[in-house]
Amino acid sequence: MRVTKSQSGRAALCSSEEFREAFGRDRPGVDPGPVLRSVRGFSEWRGDVRWPMPVPDRTEISGYLGALSARLGTEYAASELAYVQLGAPVLWGVPVAGMIGQVLRQSRCTPKVGAKSIDERARSAISSLPEEWQGKLIAKLISEPGPHSEKWSANHVQAVAHALTRWRRASAIFGREVPPSGTSFNVYATDLRADGVSDRSVSDYLSRILSGFRVVADPGFQSAGCDHVIARHDALAKVAGRPTKTGAQIVGASTIFDLGVDLMAAARENGLRGLHVARDFRNGLLLSFAAALPQRARALSHLAMGTTVFLLEKPHVHVVLPGRVLKMREAKKRFAGYDKVLINPVLWSALDDYQRGFRPLFDDGPALFPSVIDMGAAITSAQLGRLVGDLTCKHLGVRVSIHRVRDNAATEASEEIQSGGYLAPALIGNKSAATTMDSYDHAQGMRAARDHGARIAGLRSSPTTLRV
């Protein structure tokens, strides 16, 4: 990480006493004694104990860590270098502290076994089924030869395999026939509801069992009783609404966008100190991006600089997502995708700062939302969903899922944009007008939440210049 003359000029301290005074201002409440001791140890290893201390490069830092590890062990060595990192902003500037953080992280992280692909997970789920069923369900995978129009997504194949496995297990336990009937479906649905499963999920499970049974056992299977049970629970689900979507989650997409901007502004103020600050900036960018690009977690987890996200001339951000990461019929994924240009100066500046300063503190990969734990990997869609919920719960007092962010974006568009009711389905990727109509039901509550937020927040002014 390059340090400019103005940045290194901050570190022109003439004595350890001046260091103590400057460190106290930079990190109030932190004892400078261990930091100064570790800094002196590094100076002695370098064979240069001058004040001001010359700015180290990555080779020196890595060499020092290696020497300490060989002599004292990896844990003690990392602890000593962490103290040097604490003093680095005062001695050499914040970018050097970030560089030391990179060296520390690379030493602590070990290569992990790559996660299974969704195709591998689907095949693993199929392996729990009877052998005579497995081949027919495997043939539905897009990776297998055959007409594309007859394929299912690997996610759906996995879900069907799990549903069939649970159905066979329940049938064996209670002595019921494996071929479904209206009576057995009704009993199974009652058991699921008693276990706390929502009517929406009950309807989904039964539908997967029925479609899977037609594939693996009896292609011509029909049952008016089964169809009736599924339709009844589907109707009950529509009346009850989605249990994971409560009125308290009516938080405007603009509020979530602003929360992300605030988190990024706080990270800018702290500067490029290390991975914890880079993580805070990443989290803010995630919230703002999720509000500006209301797509599902699966799509957001595939965002990458230079691959799916491109900075054009300010304020234009080009986002291109392949059809395979979008929720649509498998037959359409080869020919469809998301290709939009966002006009958003705040998001553009955030992405510019991120790729220049904060993103390199994770690793050298392109993922827009990299993992803190697993170097070179992106946050998975499940982890990304939990993170958005955790952040909104912590800062807004209510847990808002990524899917609810999409709903709120549609509601806000329906209310604020001219002809927004017609644009909302295109905004969030819904093809069904009935699905999008759910957003209109929240419009009155959204207006109250937004007006209250506008009254207490007023005009905001967010920095777009990275402080180093």
Sequence and secondary structure as in RCSB ss.txt:
>XXXX:A:sequence
MRVTKSQSGRAALCSSEEFREAFGRDRPGVDPGPVLRSVRGFSEWRGDVRWPMPVPDRTEISGYLGALSARLGTE
YAASELAYVQLGAPVLWGVPVAGMIGQVLRQSRCTPKVGAKSIDERARSAISSLPEEWQGKLIAKLISEPGPHSE
KWSANHVQAVAHALTRWRRASAIFGREVPPSGTSFNVYATDLRADGVSDRSVSDYLSRILSGFRVVADPGFQSAG
CDHVIARHDALAKVAGRPTKTGAQIVGASTIFDLGVDLMAAARENGLRGLHVARDFRNGLLLSFAAALPQRARAL
SHLAMGTTVFLLEKPHVHVVLPGRVLKMREAKKRFAGYDKVLINPVLWSALDDYQRGFRPLFDDGPALFPSVIDM
GAAITSAQLGRLVGDLTCKHLGVRVSIHRVRDNAATEASEEIQSGGYLAPALIGNKSAATTMDSYDHAQGMRAAR
DHGARIAGLRSSPTTLRV
>XXXX:A:secstr
    HHHHHTT   SHHHHHHHHHHHSTTS HHHHHHHHHHHHHHHT   SS     HHHHHHHHHHHHHHH HH
HHHHHHHHHHHHHHHHT HHHHHHHHHHHHHHH         HHHHHHHHHTTS HHHHHHHHTTBTTSSS GGG
 B HHHHHHHHHHHHHHHHHHHHHT  SS  HHHHHHHHHHHHHTT  HHHHHHHHHHHHHHHHHHT TT   HH
HHHHHHHHHHHHHHH  TT  GGG   HHHHHHHHHHHHHHHHHH S  HHHHHHHHHHHHHHHHHHS   HHHH
TT BBTTTEEE STTEEEEEEEGGGSSS HHHHTT EEEEEEE HHHHHHHHHIIIIIGGGT S  BSSB SSST
T B  HHHHHHHHHHHHHHHHSS   HHHHHHHHHHHHHHHSTTHHHHHHHHHT   HHHHHHHHTTHHHHHHHH
HHHHHHH S     S   
